[in-house]
């Protein structure tokens, strides 16, 4: 117990407070940047879904056109 009290007595409180403020500042900035990146990723996911849908429609149109071409050739 005595060791703990000595350690607490030797702590520099202004330095600890300054360190805490710096850590809080960096954490809030990091959190904002992560949120922006998450928004971009979700937007990219939506764009990828749209592209997949368009490609599937195009592929099905090409398949139907291919079937029609085969029918005309016969």
N, C-alpha and C positions, 0 to 999 in steps of 0.2 A: 504494500500500500504506500509505503514511504517513497518507493521508486516512482510510482505514478504521480505523486504530488510534486516531486522534484522535476519530473518531465513537464508537467503542466506549468510549473513556475518558470521554466526555461523557455517556454514557447513565446514567440514574438507575435502578439495578437494583431498588430497592424499588417504584418506580412501575411498572416493566415487569412485575414479579411481580404486583402488585395488579391491573393491567390484564388480565394473563393469567388470574388467578383469576376476575375478573368475567366475562370472555368465556366461560370454561369453565362458570360457573354459569348464565349466560343460555343457553348452548348446550344444557345438560342439561334445563333447564326447557322450552325450545322443542321439544326432541326428545320429551319426554313429552307435551306438548300435541299435537304432530303425530300421535303414536301414538294418542292418544284420538280425534282427529278421524278418523283412518283406520279405527278400530274402528266409529265411528258411521256412516261412509260404507258400510262393508261390511255393517253391519246394515240400513241403508236399502236397499242393493242387494238383500239377501235379501227384505226386505219388498216391494219393487217386483216381484220375481219371483213372490212369492206372489199379489200382487194381479193381475198379468197372467194367472197360471194360473187364478185364480178367474173373471176376466172371460172368458177363453176358454171355460171350462166353461159359464159362464152363456150365452154367445153360442151355443155349440153346442146347449145345451138349448133356447134360444129358437128356433133354426133347426129343431130336431126338432119342437118344439111347433107351429111355423109349418107344417111339412109335414103334421103330423097334422091341423091345423085345415083345411088345404086339402083333404085327403083326405075329411074329414067333410063339407065343404061340397059336394063333388061328389056 
